Amino acid sequence: MAFATNGAPYYEQLVMQIKQQIVQGSLQPGDKLPSIRAMAAEMHLNPNTVSKTYQLLESQQAVYTVKGRGTFVNQPTTTQVNPIAIDDVQTKIQDLLTEAQFLGVTESQVKGWVKKAYQTGGKSDEYSS
């Protein structure tokens, strides 16, 4: 996993990378994440950054920690909808669509990107529909 130079803090990028692995299915419910120290060494990050990442994921109920055993991927929940988080996603999408329109990206290109991302749970490096 590599970090982008998009200005987002490393812990936020790591949160998204872990969420992406969950969505793609490479991390399944019950899978153990590397220890904070192991993840920090693997990702070339400060352990405090990884700790913050795990705490944020736990607060979002994406993972859970068992004292002395580690941090594990949580079962997906469909019962707890966070309207504030959903509003935040909608705002981000609206901002991205404004930027895409400004850059001349067509609606069909955006639809193609959204469809592909939803099907694969991943990011696309393609700039075509």
DSSP file (Angstrom, degrees, kcal/mol; ACC not computed):
  #  RESIDUE AA STRUCTURE BP1 BP2  ACC     N-H-->O    O-->H-N    N-H-->O    O-->H-N    TCO  KAPPA ALPHA  PHI   PSI    X-CA   Y-CA   Z-CA
    1    1 A M              0   0    0      0, 0.0     2,-0.3     0, 0.0    13,-0.0   0.000 360.0 360.0 360.0 132.3    0.0    0.0    0.0
    2    2 A A        -     0   0    0      0, 0.0     2,-0.4     0, 0.0    41,-0.0  -0.790 360.0-122.3-112.7 157.0    1.3    3.4   -1.0
    3    3 A F        -     0   0    0     -2,-0.3     2,-0.1    40,-0.1     7,-0.1  -0.814  22.7-131.2-101.7 139.8    0.4    6.8    0.3
    4    4 A A        -     0   0    0     -2,-0.4     3,-0.2     1,-0.1     9,-0.1  -0.383  10.4-132.1 -81.2 162.0   -0.9    9.5   -2.0
    5    5 A T        +     0   0    0      1,-0.2    -1,-0.1    -2,-0.1    -2,-0.0  -0.234  69.6 120.7-105.5  42.7    0.4   13.0   -1.9
    6    6 A N  S    S-     0   0    0      2,-0.1    -1,-0.2     3,-0.0    -2,-0.0   0.369  87.2-106.9 -89.9   5.4   -3.1   14.5   -1.9
    7    7 A G  S    S+     0   0    0      1,-0.3    -2,-0.1    -3,-0.2     3,-0.1   0.304  76.9 133.4  89.7 -10.6   -2.5   16.3    1.4
    8    8 A A        -     0   0    0      1,-0.1    -1,-0.3     2,-0.1    -2,-0.1  -0.515  66.7-100.2 -72.7 141.4   -4.7   14.0    3.5
    9    9 A P     >  -     0   0    0      0, 0.0     4,-2.0     0, 0.0     3,-0.5  -0.244  29.6-115.9 -58.9 150.2   -3.0   12.9    6.7
   10   10 A Y  H  > S+     0   0    0      1,-0.2     4,-2.7     2,-0.2     5,-0.2   0.860 114.3  57.0 -57.6 -38.1   -1.5    9.4    6.7
   11   11 A Y  H  > S+     0   0    0      1,-0.2     4,-2.2     2,-0.2    -1,-0.2   0.889 107.5  48.4 -64.4 -35.9   -3.9    8.1    9.3
   12   12 A E  H  > S+     0   0    0     -3,-0.5     4,-2.2     2,-0.2    -1,-0.2   0.892 111.8  49.4 -68.7 -38.6   -6.8    9.0    7.1
   13   13 A Q  H  X S+     0   0    0     -4,-2.0     4,-2.2     2,-0.2    -2,-0.2   0.900 111.3  49.1 -65.9 -39.7   -5.2    7.4    4.0
   14   14 A L  H  X S+     0   0    0     -4,-2.7     4,-2.4     2,-0.2     5,-0.2   0.890 108.2  54.1 -67.4 -38.9   -4.6    4.2    6.1
   15   15 A V  H  X S+     0   0    0     -4,-2.2     4,-2.6     1,-0.2    -2,-0.2   0.941 110.9  46.1 -56.7 -48.0   -8.2    4.2    7.3
   16   16 A M  H  X S+     0   0    0     -4,-2.2     4,-2.6     1,-0.2    -2,-0.2   0.876 110.4  52.9 -65.5 -37.3   -9.4    4.4    3.6
   17   17 A Q  H  X S+     0   0    0     -4,-2.2     4,-2.0     2,-0.2    -1,-0.2   0.908 111.9  45.4 -64.6 -41.3   -6.9    1.6    2.6
   18   18 A I  H  X S+     0   0    0     -4,-2.4     4,-1.9     2,-0.2    -2,-0.2   0.920 113.4  49.4 -68.6 -43.0   -8.2   -0.7    5.3
   19   19 A K  H  X S+     0   0    0     -4,-2.6     4,-2.7     1,-0.2    -2,-0.2   0.893 109.4  53.2 -60.8 -39.1  -11.8    0.1    4.5
   20   20 A Q  H  X S+     0   0    0     -4,-2.6     4,-2.7     1,-0.2     6,-0.2   0.909 107.5  50.5 -63.4 -41.2  -11.0   -0.5    0.8
   21   21 A Q  H  X>S+     0   0    0     -4,-2.0     6,-1.8     2,-0.2     5,-1.2   0.864 111.2  49.4 -64.1 -35.6   -9.6   -4.0    1.7
   22   22 A I  H  <5S+     0   0    0     -4,-1.9     3,-0.5     4,-0.2    -2,-0.2   0.940 112.7  46.4 -67.3 -46.7  -12.8   -4.7    3.7
   23   23 A V  H  <5S+     0   0    0     -4,-2.7    -2,-0.2     1,-0.2    -1,-0.2   0.895 113.2  49.4 -62.9 -40.8  -15.0   -3.7    0.8
   24   24 A Q  H  <5S-     0   0    0     -4,-2.7    -1,-0.2    97,-0.3    -2,-0.2   0.672 113.4-119.9 -73.5 -16.9  -13.0   -5.7   -1.7
   25   25 A G  T  <5S+     0   0    0     -4,-0.9    -3,-0.2    -3,-0.5    -4,-0.1   0.466  83.3 116.7  92.1   1.0  -13.1   -8.7    0.5
   26   26 A S  S   <S+     0   0    0     -5,-1.2     2,-0.5    -6,-0.2    -4,-0.2   0.732  80.4  48.7 -75.1 -19.1   -9.4   -9.1    1.0
   27   27 A L  S    S-     0   0    0     -6,-1.8    -2,-0.3    -7,-0.1    -1,-0.2  -0.988  82.8-168.1-115.6 120.9  -10.1   -8.5    4.7
   28   28 A Q    >   -     0   0    0     -2,-0.5     3,-2.5     1,-0.1    45,-0.4  -0.691  36.3 -78.9-105.5 157.0  -12.9  -10.6    6.1
   29   29 A P  T 3  S+     0   0    0      0, 0.0    45,-0.2     0, 0.0    46,-0.1  -0.316 121.1  24.3 -53.1 132.1  -14.9  -10.3    9.3
   30   30 A G  T 3  S+     0   0    0     43,-3.0    44,-0.1     1,-0.3     2,-0.1   0.200  87.9 136.1  94.2 -15.2  -12.7  -11.9   12.1
   31   31 A D    <   -     0   0    0     -3,-2.5    42,-2.5    43,-0.1     2,-0.4  -0.407  55.0-124.1 -65.2 140.2   -9.4  -11.3   10.2
   32   32 A K  B     -A   72   0A   0     40,-0.2    40,-0.3    -3,-0.1    -1,-0.1  -0.731  16.9-140.3 -89.0 131.7   -6.7  -10.0   12.5
   33   33 A L        -     0   0    0     38,-3.3    38,-0.5    -2,-0.4     3,-0.1  -0.526  36.1 -89.6 -80.4 155.9   -5.0   -6.8   11.6
   34   34 A P        -     0   0    0      0, 0.0    -1,-0.1     0, 0.0    37,-0.1  -0.263  53.7 -91.7 -59.4 154.3   -1.2   -6.5   12.1
   35   35 A S     >  -     0   0    0      1,-0.1     4,-3.1    -3,-0.1     5,-0.3  -0.187  40.0-104.2 -59.8 162.9   -0.2   -5.2   15.5
   36   36 A I  H  > S+     0   0    0      1,-0.2     4,-2.5     2,-0.2     5,-0.2   0.925 123.3  46.3 -57.3 -45.7    0.4   -1.5   15.8
   37   37 A R  H  > S+     0   0    0      2,-0.2     4,-2.3     1,-0.2    -1,-0.2   0.912 113.6  48.2 -65.3 -42.2    4.1   -2.0   15.7
   38   38 A A  H  > S+     0   0    0      2,-0.2     4,-2.7     1,-0.2    -2,-0.2   0.922 113.8  46.5 -64.9 -43.8    4.1   -4.4   12.8
   39   39 A M  H  X S+     0   0    0     -4,-3.1     4,-2.8     2,-0.2    -2,-0.2   0.910 111.6  52.2 -64.5 -41.4    1.8   -2.2   10.7
   40   40 A A  H  X>S+     0   0    0     -4,-2.5     5,-2.5    -5,-0.3     4,-0.8   0.913 112.8  44.6 -61.3 -42.5    3.9    0.9   11.6
   41   41 A A  H  <5S+     0   0    0     -4,-2.3     3,-0.4     3,-0.2    -2,-0.2   0.922 115.0  48.2 -67.2 -43.6    7.0   -1.0   10.4
   42   42 A E  H  <5S+     0   0    0     -4,-2.7    -2,-0.2     1,-0.2    -1,-0.2   0.895 120.2  36.6 -63.3 -41.1    5.3   -2.3    7.3
   43   43 A M  H  <5S-     0   0    0     -4,-2.8    -1,-0.2    -5,-0.2    -2,-0.2   0.446 107.1-121.5 -93.9  -1.1    3.9    1.1    6.3
   44   44 A H  T  <5 +     0   0    0     -4,-0.8     2,-0.3    -3,-0.4    -3,-0.2   0.931  67.9 134.4  59.1  47.4    6.9    3.1    7.4
   45   45 A L      < -     0   0    0     -5,-2.5    -1,-0.2    -6,-0.2    -2,-0.1  -0.815  65.3 -95.0-122.3 162.2    4.7    5.1    9.8
   46   46 A N    >>  -     0   0    0     -2,-0.3     4,-1.5     1,-0.1     3,-1.2  -0.570  35.3-124.4 -69.9 138.1    5.0    6.3   13.4
   47   47 A P  H 3> S+     0   0    0      0, 0.0     4,-2.6     0, 0.0     5,-0.2   0.821 111.6  61.4 -55.6 -30.6    3.2    3.8   15.7
   48   48 A N  H 3> S+     0   0    0      1,-0.2     4,-2.2     2,-0.2     5,-0.1   0.855 101.4  52.7 -64.1 -33.2    1.1    6.7   17.1
   49   49 A T  H <> S+     0   0    0     -3,-1.2     4,-2.0     2,-0.2    -1,-0.2   0.916 111.3  45.1 -66.7 -44.2   -0.3    7.2   13.5
   50   50 A V  H  X S+     0   0    0     -4,-1.5     4,-2.7     2,-0.2     5,-0.2   0.898 111.4  53.3 -67.0 -40.3   -1.3    3.5   13.3
   51   51 A S  H  X S+     0   0    0     -4,-2.6     4,-2.4     1,-0.2    -2,-0.2   0.918 109.3  48.7 -59.9 -43.5   -2.8    3.7   16.8
   52   52 A K  H  X S+     0   0    0     -4,-2.2     4,-2.3     2,-0.2    -1,-0.2   0.892 110.5  52.2 -62.9 -40.0   -4.9    6.7   15.8
   53   53 A T  H  X S+     0   0    0     -4,-2.0     4,-2.6     2,-0.2    -2,-0.2   0.950 110.9  45.9 -60.0 -50.8   -6.0    4.8   12.6
   54   54 A Y  H  X S+     0   0    0     -4,-2.7     4,-2.2     1,-0.2    -2,-0.2   0.878 112.2  51.6 -62.8 -38.7   -7.1    1.7   14.6
   55   55 A Q  H  X S+     0   0    0     -4,-2.4     4,-2.3    -5,-0.2    -1,-0.2   0.909 110.8  48.0 -64.5 -41.5   -8.9    3.9   17.2
   56   56 A L  H  X S+     0   0    0     -4,-2.3     4,-1.4     2,-0.2    -2,-0.2   0.924 112.0  49.0 -65.5 -44.2  -10.8    5.7   14.4
   57   57 A L  H  <>S+     0   0    0     -4,-2.6     5,-2.7     1,-0.2     6,-0.9   0.873 111.6  50.4 -62.3 -36.7  -11.7    2.5   12.7
   58   58 A E  H ><5S+     0   0    0     -4,-2.2     3,-1.5     1,-0.2    -1,-0.2   0.898 107.1  52.7 -69.0 -39.4  -12.9    1.1   16.1
   59   59 A S  H 3<5S+     0   0    0     -4,-2.3    -1,-0.2     1,-0.3    -2,-0.2   0.783 110.3  49.5 -66.0 -25.0  -15.0    4.3   16.7
   60   60 A Q  T 3<5S-     0   0    0     -4,-1.4    -1,-0.3    -5,-0.2    -2,-0.2   0.347 115.1-121.2 -92.2   4.5  -16.6    3.6   13.3
   61   61 A Q  T < 5S+     0   0    0     -3,-1.5    -3,-0.2     2,-0.2    -2,-0.1   0.726  79.8 122.0  62.3  25.9  -17.2    0.0   14.2
   62   62 A A  S   <S+     0   0    0     -5,-2.7    12,-2.6    -6,-0.2     2,-0.3   0.767  80.6  14.5 -82.8 -28.1  -15.1   -1.3   11.3
   63   63 A V  E     -B   73   0A   0     -6,-0.9     2,-0.3    10,-0.3    10,-0.2  -0.893  66.7-151.2-137.1 167.0  -12.8   -3.2   13.7
   64   64 A Y  E     -B   72   0A   0      8,-2.4     8,-3.2    -2,-0.3     2,-0.4  -0.982  12.4-137.0-139.4 153.5  -12.8   -4.2   17.3
   65   65 A T  E     -B   71   0A   0     -2,-0.3     2,-0.6     6,-0.2     6,-0.2  -0.920   5.2-160.3-115.5 134.6   -9.9   -4.8   19.8
   66   66 A V  E >>  -B   70   0A   0      4,-2.9     3,-2.7    -2,-0.4     4,-2.3  -0.965  36.0-112.7-110.8 117.3   -9.5   -7.7   22.2
   67   67 A K  T 34 S+     0   0    0     -2,-0.6     4,-0.0     1,-0.3    -2,-0.0  -0.217  98.7   5.0 -53.0 126.7   -7.1   -6.8   24.9
   68   68 A G  T 34 S+     0   0    0      1,-0.1    -1,-0.3     0, 0.0    -3,-0.0   0.336 126.6  65.7  82.1  -7.4   -3.9   -8.9   24.6
   69   69 A R  T <4 S-     0   0    0     -3,-2.7     2,-0.3     1,-0.3    -2,-0.2   0.716  97.3-116.4-115.5 -35.0   -5.1  -10.6   21.4
   70   70 A G  E  <  - B   0  66A   0     -4,-2.3    -4,-2.9     2,-0.0     2,-0.4  -0.842  35.2 -48.4 133.3-169.3   -5.2   -7.8   18.8
   71   71 A T  E     - B   0  65A   0    -38,-0.5   -38,-3.3    -2,-0.3     2,-0.3  -0.921  50.9-170.1-113.1 133.3   -7.5   -5.9   16.5
   72   72 A F  E     -AB  32  64A   0     -8,-3.2    -8,-2.4    -2,-0.4     2,-0.3  -0.872  29.8-100.9-127.0 152.7   -9.9   -7.7   14.2
   73   73 A V  E     - B   0  63A   0    -42,-2.5   -43,-3.0   -45,-0.4   -10,-0.3  -0.571  44.4-132.0 -71.5 131.4  -12.3   -6.8   11.3
   74   74 A N        -     0   0    0    -12,-2.6   -43,-0.1    -2,-0.3    -1,-0.1  -0.389  22.4 -95.9 -82.5 159.7  -15.8   -6.4   12.6
   75   75 A Q        -     0   0    0    -46,-0.1    -1,-0.1    -2,-0.1     2,-0.1  -0.542  50.6-103.5 -67.6 138.4  -18.9   -8.0   11.1
   76   76 A P        -     0   0    0      0, 0.0     2,-0.5     0, 0.0    -1,-0.1  -0.433  37.0-147.8 -65.5 140.3  -20.6   -5.5    8.8
   77   77 A T        +     0   0    0      1,-0.1    -3,-0.0     3,-0.1     0, 0.0  -0.918  24.7 177.7-113.1 136.3  -23.7   -3.9   10.4
   78   78 A T  S    S+     0   0    0     -2,-0.5    -1,-0.1     1,-0.1     3,-0.1   0.448  75.9  68.1-108.9  -4.6  -26.7   -2.8    8.5
   79   79 A T  S    S+     0   0    0      1,-0.2     2,-0.9     2,-0.0    -1,-0.1   0.778  86.4  68.6 -88.2 -26.7  -28.7   -1.7   11.6
   80   80 A Q        +     0   0    0      2,-0.0     2,-0.5     0, 0.0    -1,-0.2  -0.806  61.4 179.3-101.7 103.5  -26.6    1.3   12.6
   81   81 A V        -     0   0    0     -2,-0.9     3,-0.1    -3,-0.1    -3,-0.1  -0.881  17.1-152.0-102.1 129.2  -26.9    4.1   10.0
   82   82 A N     >  -     0   0    0     -2,-0.5     4,-2.2     1,-0.2     3,-0.2  -0.844   7.7-170.1-103.2  99.5  -25.0    7.2   10.8
   83   83 A P  H  > S+     0   0    0      0, 0.0     4,-2.3     0, 0.0    -1,-0.2   0.811  85.8  55.3 -61.9 -29.7  -26.9   10.1    9.2
   84   84 A I  H  > S+     0   0    0      2,-0.2     4,-2.0     1,-0.2     5,-0.1   0.924 109.4  46.2 -68.0 -43.3  -24.0   12.6    9.9
   85   85 A A  H  > S+     0   0    0      2,-0.2     4,-2.2    -3,-0.2    -1,-0.2   0.886 112.3  51.2 -65.4 -38.6  -21.5   10.3    8.1
   86   86 A I  H  X S+     0   0    0     -4,-2.2     4,-2.4     2,-0.2    -2,-0.2   0.912 109.4  50.0 -65.4 -42.3  -23.9    9.9    5.2
   87   87 A D  H  X S+     0   0    0     -4,-2.3     4,-2.4     1,-0.2    -1,-0.2   0.891 109.3  52.8 -60.5 -39.5  -24.4   13.6    4.9
   88   88 A D  H  X S+     0   0    0     -4,-2.0     4,-2.3     2,-0.2    -2,-0.2   0.910 109.2  48.4 -63.5 -42.7  -20.6   14.0    5.0
   89   89 A V  H  X S+     0   0    0     -4,-2.2     4,-2.6     2,-0.2    -2,-0.2   0.922 110.7  51.5 -62.7 -43.9  -20.2   11.5    2.1
   90   90 A Q  H  X S+     0   0    0     -4,-2.4     4,-2.5     1,-0.2    -2,-0.2   0.908 109.8  49.5 -60.8 -41.9  -22.9   13.3    0.1
   91   91 A T  H  X S+     0   0    0     -4,-2.4     4,-2.3     2,-0.2    -1,-0.2   0.917 111.1  49.3 -63.0 -43.3  -21.2   16.6    0.6
   92   92 A K  H  X S+     0   0    0     -4,-2.3     4,-2.5     2,-0.2    -2,-0.2   0.908 111.1  49.7 -62.8 -41.7  -17.9   15.1   -0.6
   93   93 A I  H  X S+     0   0    0     -4,-2.6     4,-2.7     2,-0.2    -2,-0.2   0.924 110.0  50.6 -63.3 -43.6  -19.5   13.6   -3.6
   94   94 A Q  H  X S+     0   0    0     -4,-2.5     4,-2.1     1,-0.2    -1,-0.2   0.907 111.0  49.1 -61.1 -41.1  -21.1   17.0   -4.5
   95   95 A D  H  X S+     0   0    0     -4,-2.3     4,-2.2     2,-0.2    -1,-0.2   0.917 111.9  48.7 -63.5 -43.2  -17.8   18.7   -4.2
   96   96 A L  H  X S+     0   0    0     -4,-2.5     4,-2.7     1,-0.2    -2,-0.2   0.886 110.1  51.5 -64.3 -39.0  -16.1   16.1   -6.4
   97   97 A L  H  X S+     0   0    0     -4,-2.7     4,-2.6     2,-0.2    -1,-0.2   0.884 108.4  51.4 -66.7 -37.4  -18.9   16.4   -9.0
   98   98 A T  H  X S+     0   0    0     -4,-2.1     4,-2.3     2,-0.2    -2,-0.2   0.933 112.1  46.9 -61.8 -45.3  -18.4   20.1   -9.1
   99   99 A E  H  X S+     0   0    0     -4,-2.2     4,-1.8     2,-0.2    -2,-0.2   0.909 111.5  51.1 -63.1 -42.3  -14.7   19.7   -9.6
  100  100 A A  H  <>S+     0   0    0     -4,-2.7     5,-2.6     2,-0.2     4,-0.5   0.922 110.8  48.2 -61.7 -44.8  -15.3   17.0  -12.3
  101  101 A Q  H ><5S+     0   0    0     -4,-2.6     3,-1.2     1,-0.2    -1,-0.2   0.909 109.3  53.4 -61.6 -42.0  -17.7   19.4  -14.2
  102  102 A F  H 3<5S+     0   0    0     -4,-2.3    -1,-0.2     1,-0.3    -2,-0.2   0.861 109.2  49.2 -60.3 -36.2  -15.2   22.2  -13.9
  103  103 A L  T 3<5S-     0   0    0     -4,-1.8    -1,-0.3    -5,-0.1    -2,-0.2   0.481 120.2-109.4 -83.9  -3.1  -12.6   19.9  -15.5
  104  104 A G  T < 5 +     0   0    0     -3,-1.2     2,-0.3    -4,-0.5    -3,-0.2   0.658  60.2 159.5  85.8  15.8  -14.9   18.9  -18.3
  105  105 A V      < -     0   0    0     -5,-2.6    -1,-0.3    -6,-0.2     2,-0.1  -0.554  38.1-124.9 -72.0 133.9  -15.5   15.4  -17.2
  106  106 A T     >  -     0   0    0     -2,-0.3     4,-2.1     1,-0.1     5,-0.2  -0.378  12.5-117.9 -80.6 159.4  -18.7   14.0  -18.8
  107  107 A E  H  > S+     0   0    0      1,-0.2     4,-2.8     2,-0.2     5,-0.2   0.882 115.8  54.9 -60.6 -39.3  -21.6   12.6  -16.9
  108  108 A S  H  > S+     0   0    0      1,-0.2     4,-2.2     2,-0.2    -1,-0.2   0.870 106.2  51.5 -66.3 -34.7  -21.1    9.2  -18.6
  109  109 A Q  H  > S+     0   0    0      2,-0.2     4,-2.4     1,-0.2    -1,-0.2   0.940 111.4  47.1 -64.0 -45.8  -17.5    9.1  -17.5
  110  110 A V  H  X S+     0   0    0     -4,-2.1     4,-2.8     1,-0.2     5,-0.2   0.926 111.6  50.8 -61.5 -45.1  -18.5    9.8  -13.9
  111  111 A K  H  X S+     0   0    0     -4,-2.8     4,-2.7     1,-0.2    -1,-0.2   0.902 110.2  50.6 -59.7 -40.7  -21.2    7.1  -14.1
  112  112 A G  H  X S+     0   0    0     -4,-2.2     4,-2.4     2,-0.2    -1,-0.2   0.911 111.3  47.6 -62.9 -43.0  -18.7    4.6  -15.5
  113  113 A W  H  X S+     0   0    0     -4,-2.4     4,-2.7     2,-0.2     5,-0.2   0.924 113.3  47.8 -63.5 -44.8  -16.2    5.4  -12.7
  114  114 A V  H  X S+     0   0    0     -4,-2.8     4,-2.6     2,-0.2     5,-0.2   0.930 112.6  48.9 -63.5 -45.0  -18.9    5.0  -10.0
  115  115 A K  H  X S+     0   0    0     -4,-2.7     4,-2.1    -5,-0.2    -1,-0.2   0.931 114.0  45.6 -60.4 -46.4  -20.2    1.8  -11.5
  116  116 A K  H  X S+     0   0    0     -4,-2.4     4,-2.4     1,-0.2     6,-0.4   0.920 113.6  48.9 -64.3 -43.9  -16.7    0.3  -11.7
  117  117 A A  H  X S+     0   0    0     -4,-2.7     4,-2.4     1,-0.2     5,-0.3   0.892 112.3  48.7 -64.1 -39.2  -15.8    1.4   -8.2
  118  118 A Y  H  < S+     0   0    0     -4,-2.6    -1,-0.2    -5,-0.2    -2,-0.2   0.875 113.4  47.0 -68.6 -36.9  -19.0    0.0   -6.7
  119  119 A Q  H  < S+     0   0    0     -4,-2.1    -2,-0.2    -5,-0.2    -1,-0.2   0.879 126.0  27.8 -72.2 -38.0  -18.5   -3.3   -8.5
  120  120 A T  H  < S-     0   0    0     -4,-2.4    -2,-0.2     2,-0.2    -3,-0.2   0.639  92.1-135.0 -99.7 -16.3  -14.9   -3.7   -7.5
  121  121 A G  S  < S+     0   0    0     -4,-2.4   -97,-0.3    -5,-0.3     2,-0.2   0.685  72.4 101.5  69.1  16.1  -14.8   -1.8   -4.3
  122  122 A G  S    S-     0   0    0     -6,-0.4     2,-0.3    -5,-0.3    -1,-0.3  -0.627  76.4 -92.7-126.4-177.9  -11.6   -0.3   -5.5
  123  123 A K        -     0   0    0     -2,-0.2     2,-0.4    -3,-0.1    -1,-0.0  -0.683  31.1-143.5 -96.0 151.0  -10.1    2.7   -7.1
  124  124 A S        -     0   0    0     -2,-0.3    -7,-0.0     2,-0.1   -11,-0.0  -0.942  12.5-165.1-115.8 136.6   -9.6    3.2  -10.8
  125  125 A D        +     0   0    0     -2,-0.4     2,-0.2     2,-0.0    -1,-0.1   0.391  59.9 110.3 -94.6   1.9   -6.7    4.8  -12.4
  126  126 A E        -     0   0    0      1,-0.1    -2,-0.1     2,-0.1   -13,-0.0  -0.506  50.9-164.8 -80.9 146.0   -8.5    5.1  -15.7
  127  127 A Y        +     0   0    0     -2,-0.2     2,-0.3   -14,-0.0    -1,-0.1   0.100  65.3  79.9-113.9  19.9   -9.7    8.5  -17.0
  128  128 A S              0   0    0    -19,-0.1    -2,-0.1     1,-0.0     0, 0.0  -0.799 360.0 360.0-121.6 166.8  -12.1    7.1  -19.6
  129  129 A S              0   0    0     -2,-0.3    -1,-0.0   -17,-0.1    -3,-0.0   0.450 360.0 360.0 -85.3 360.0  -15.6    5.8  -19.4
